[in-house]
């Protein structure tokens, strides 16, 4: 599949820089997509539909904790280690959070405690 057919007109301009950049972005996003699909196959939809045996956290709260954990690992220097791909995991959890947000009914910013911090 050609780059222009995959990404549309956004990269089909006169710039020689846009096509290689778009291809690189596509390769990274493809890797994240494959990782998320493989983990979903392996573990089920546990991030968005936790079984709740020990934890009673909502899917959103569970994702936020996982995101916090990945950020702490980055802060503590995990990017220098080859034990796991923390950045890909972080991106994956952010994608899952975005999917979860789209599946929720409309959030009332004035009544939702997560979004109502500091709103008067």
FENJO-V44784 format. One record per residue. N is the residue number from 1. RES is the residue in one small letter. SS is DSSP state (H for helix, E for strand, - for the rest). OMEGA is omega in radians with two decimals (NA if undefined). Layout:
# FENJO-V44784
n=(N | N)
res=(RES | RES)
ss=(SS | SS)
omega=(OMEGA | OMEGA)
This chain:
# FENJO-V44784
n=(1 | 2 | 3 | 4 | 5 | 6 | 7 | 8 | 9 | 10 | 11 | 12 | 13 | 14 | 15 | 16 | 17 | 18 | 19 | 20 | 21 | 22 | 23 | 24 | 25 | 26 | 27 | 28 | 29 | 30 | 31 | 32 | 33 | 34 | 35 | 36 | 37 | 38 | 39 | 40 | 41 | 42 | 43 | 44 | 45 | 46 | 47 | 48 | 49 | 50 | 51 | 52 | 53 | 54 | 55 | 56 | 57 | 58 | 59 | 60 | 61 | 62 | 63 | 64 | 65 | 66 | 67 | 68 | 69 | 70 | 71 | 72 | 73 | 74 | 75 | 76 | 77 | 78 | 79 | 80 | 81 | 82 | 83 | 84 | 85 | 86 | 87 | 88 | 89 | 90 | 91 | 92 | 93 | 94 | 95 | 96 | 97 | 98 | 99 | 100 | 101 | 102 | 103 | 104 | 105 | 106 | 107 | 108 | 109 | 110 | 111 | 112 | 113 | 114 | 115 | 116 | 117 | 118 | 119 | 120)
res=(x | x | x | x | x | x | x | x | x | x | x | x | x | x | x | x | x | x | x | x | x | x | x | x | x | x | x | x | x | x | x | x | x | x | x | x | x | x | x | x | x | x | x | x | x | x | x | x | x | x | x | x | x | x | x | x | x | x | x | x | x | x | x | x | x | x | x | x | x | x | x | x | x | x | x | x | x | x | x | x | x | x | x | x | x | x | x | x | x | x | x | x | x | x | x | x | x | x | x | x | x | x | x | x | x | x | x | x | x | x | x | x | x | x | x | x | x | x | x | x)
ss=(- | - | H | H | H | H | H | H | H | H | H | - | - | - | - | H | H | H | H | H | H | H | H | H | H | H | H | H | H | H | H | H | H | H | H | H | H | H | H | H | H | H | H | - | - | - | - | - | - | - | - | - | - | - | - | - | - | - | H | H | H | H | H | H | H | H | H | H | H | H | H | H | H | H | H | - | - | H | H | H | - | - | - | - | - | H | H | H | H | H | H | H | H | H | H | H | H | H | H | H | H | H | H | - | - | - | - | - | - | - | - | - | - | - | - | - | - | - | - | -)
omega=(3.13 | -3.11 | -3.10 | 3.14 | -3.14 | -2.99 | 3.10 | -3.03 | -3.07 | -3.13 | -3.10 | 3.07 | -3.07 | -3.07 | 3.07 | -3.08 | -2.99 | -3.09 | 3.11 | 3.11 | -3.13 | 3.11 | 3.11 | 3.10 | 3.13 | 3.13 | 3.13 | -3.13 | 3.06 | 3.12 | 3.11 | 3.12 | 3.14 | 3.13 | -3.11 | 3.14 | 3.13 | 3.12 | 3.11 | 3.09 | -3.08 | -3.01 | -3.03 | -3.09 | -2.97 | 3.14 | -3.11 | 3.12 | -3.11 | -3.12 | 3.02 | 3.12 | -3.13 | -3.11 | 3.09 | 3.12 | 3.04 | 3.08 | 3.14 | -3.14 | 3.10 | 3.10 | -3.14 | 3.09 | 3.12 | 3.10 | 3.08 | -3.14 | 3.14 | 3.12 | 3.11 | 3.10 | 3.09 | 3.13 | -3.10 | 3.01 | -3.12 | 3.12 | 3.14 | -3.09 | 3.14 | -3.04 | 3.06 | -3.14 | -3.06 | -3.11 | 3.10 | 3.10 | 3.14 | 3.10 | 3.13 | 3.12 | 3.08 | 3.07 | 3.11 | 3.10 | 3.11 | 3.08 | -3.14 | -3.13 | 3.13 | -3.12 | -3.12 | 2.97 | -3.14 | -3.13 | 3.05 | -3.05 | -3.12 | -3.09 | 3.14 | -3.07 | -3.14 | -3.09 | -3.03 | 3.13 | 3.10 | 3.12 | 3.11 | NA)
